[in-house]
Amino acid sequence: MTDTGSSDDIPTAGISTSEEAADKAKQISSEIYDLIGIKGKASNTGAGVTECGGKDPEKYFQIFHPWTFTPAAADQLDGVMERLKEELPKHGWKVVDYGPDTSKNKNLSLTADNDAKKYSVKIAHFSKDNPPNLNLMVVSGCYQVPDGEKVERF
């Protein structure tokens, strides 16, 4: 599921309307929210639709759902990335990247793929932000719209 820029590397996610696929992305985000396992607030951002590499943009699309989790208390995020690294594989996710990112703050980052669901998630822990938070991006594989339908963009 890791995006290397080539449409050949994006797995096929099946046939779906944009709206149904967006609902699935929100459901997957909700499952990840539950795995975070601490009290806090998730940003209320909607899912979006993007093109699928070099494929026909009228028939193929990907869903992305960016959101932020802010804990009730700043210190609650201590150890959460390590816990997610342990918990995600128990729920069908494969951790494909884990460690500090290349920013000056060296934010701890985790990328995991779920081959069964055809989704990937990238989670970054912004520990130096005020307040500290998790930044999440859930991305689907490549969907095809049903025959006679067009990709809805939102």
Summary of the structure (lengths in Angstrom):
residues: 154
radius of gyration: 15.9
end to end distance: 22.4
largest distance: 51.2
contacts: 456
relative contact order: 0.27
helix: 25%
strand: 36%
